[in-house]
Amino acid sequence: MKIILVDAVDTFVIEGEGVYKPMYELLEKYPNRKIILTNANDEQLVPFSLTNLPYEMFTLKHNPDKVDPSYFRQMLNNYNLNVDDVIYFEHNSDAVKSAKSIGITSYHYDAEKKDLNALKRFLDENL
């Protein structure tokens, strides 16, 4: 069963507010494991509302950031996964390109539109 990689800030977590509940409710409909991906370092965890999340979180603390494909290679290595084991959605188009560049099926989530129907279609088509 594929793992859903979920962008943290401005996607799953709204800075200063916490988890975006409608997205959480959507993700909970899938039995798949979820991992939240962030660039955040320790000092950013509280301001970005990245504490007490419902899913495990992975960060390399900006060394490198998700716009660098090595971020995704290190994440996969950390969990002993390959690109076929995961799908990913993210609000930053450069991070999406980075993930795609190593073969991760990825979706650009528009944080302004918050189109959960489009996100659901991506999940349904790729899980």
C-alpha positions as CSV (number, residue, x, y, z in Angstrom):
1,M,0.0,0.0,0.0
2,K,1.5,3.3,-1.0
3,I,2.4,5.9,1.5
4,I,0.9,9.4,1.1
5,L,3.6,12.1,1.5
6,V,1.9,15.3,2.7
7,D,3.4,18.8,2.5
8,A,3.2,20.5,5.9
9,V,3.1,24.3,6.0
10,D,0.5,26.0,3.8
11,T,-1.0,22.6,2.8
12,F,-1.8,20.3,5.7
13,V,-1.0,22.9,8.4
14,I,-2.1,26.5,8.3
15,E,0.5,28.6,10.0
16,G,-0.7,29.9,13.4
17,E,-3.9,27.9,13.1
18,G,-2.9,24.2,13.0
19,V,-4.1,21.3,11.0
20,Y,-6.4,22.1,8.1
21,K,-9.4,20.0,9.3
22,P,-11.1,19.4,5.9
23,M,-7.8,18.0,4.5
24,Y,-7.3,15.9,7.6
25,E,-10.9,14.5,7.2
26,L,-10.2,13.7,3.5
27,L,-6.9,11.9,4.3
28,E,-8.5,9.9,7.1
29,K,-10.7,8.2,4.5
30,Y,-7.6,6.4,3.2
31,P,-6.0,3.6,5.2
32,N,-2.6,4.4,3.8
33,R,0.3,5.5,6.0
34,K,0.9,9.3,5.9
35,I,4.1,11.1,6.4
36,I,4.2,14.9,6.7
37,L,7.2,16.5,4.9
38,T,8.7,19.8,6.0
39,N,11.9,21.8,5.7
40,A,11.4,23.2,9.2
41,N,14.1,23.3,11.8
42,D,13.5,23.1,15.5
43,E,13.0,26.8,16.0
44,Q,10.2,26.8,13.4
45,L,8.1,23.9,14.8
46,V,6.0,25.9,17.2
47,P,5.5,29.1,15.1
48,F,4.5,26.9,12.1
49,S,2.1,24.8,14.2
50,L,4.1,21.6,13.5
51,T,3.7,20.1,17.0
52,N,1.1,17.5,18.0
53,L,0.4,16.4,14.4
54,P,-1.7,13.4,13.7
55,Y,0.9,11.8,11.4
56,E,4.6,11.3,11.7
57,M,6.8,14.2,10.4
58,F,10.0,14.2,8.4
59,T,12.4,17.1,8.1
60,L,16.0,17.7,7.2
61,K,15.9,21.1,8.8
62,H,16.8,23.0,5.6
63,N,19.8,20.8,4.9
64,P,18.7,20.5,2.1
65,D,15.2,21.9,1.4
66,K,12.6,20.1,-0.6
67,V,13.5,22.0,-3.8
68,D,16.7,19.9,-3.8
69,P,16.1,16.3,-5.1
70,S,18.5,15.0,-2.5
71,Y,15.9,15.8,0.2
72,F,13.6,13.2,-1.3
73,R,16.4,10.7,-1.8
74,Q,17.4,11.0,1.8
75,M,13.7,10.8,3.0
76,L,13.2,7.6,0.9
77,N,16.5,6.2,2.3
78,N,15.5,7.0,5.8
79,Y,12.3,5.0,5.5
80,N,13.8,2.3,3.3
81,L,11.4,3.1,0.5
82,N,11.6,3.5,-3.3
83,V,9.7,6.0,-5.5
84,D,7.0,3.5,-6.3
85,D,6.1,3.2,-2.6
86,V,4.9,6.8,-2.3
87,I,2.8,9.6,-3.8
88,Y,3.2,13.2,-2.8
89,F,1.3,16.5,-2.8
90,E,2.8,19.9,-2.1
91,H,1.9,23.6,-2.5
92,N,5.4,24.7,-3.7
93,S,5.8,24.0,-7.4
94,D,9.6,23.8,-7.2
95,A,9.4,21.1,-4.5
96,V,6.9,19.2,-6.7
97,K,9.4,19.4,-9.6
98,S,12.1,18.3,-7.3
99,A,10.2,15.2,-6.3
100,K,9.1,14.4,-9.8
101,S,12.7,14.7,-11.0
102,I,13.5,11.5,-9.1
103,G,10.4,9.7,-10.1
104,I,7.9,10.4,-7.3
105,T,4.3,10.7,-8.5
106,S,3.5,14.2,-7.3
107,Y,0.7,16.8,-7.4
108,H,0.8,20.5,-7.1
109,Y,-1.8,21.5,-4.5
110,D,-3.0,25.1,-4.9
111,A,-3.0,26.5,-1.4
112,E,-5.1,29.5,-2.4
113,K,-7.9,27.4,-4.0
114,K,-7.8,24.6,-1.5
115,D,-9.4,22.3,-4.1
116,L,-9.9,19.1,-2.1
117,N,-11.9,17.5,-4.9
118,A,-8.9,17.8,-7.2
119,L,-6.7,16.4,-4.4
120,K,-9.1,13.5,-3.9
121,R,-9.0,12.7,-7.6
122,F,-5.1,12.7,-7.5
123,L,-5.2,10.3,-4.5
124,D,-7.8,8.0,-6.0
125,E,-6.0,7.8,-9.3
126,N,-2.6,7.1,-7.8
127,L,-3.1,5.0,-4.7
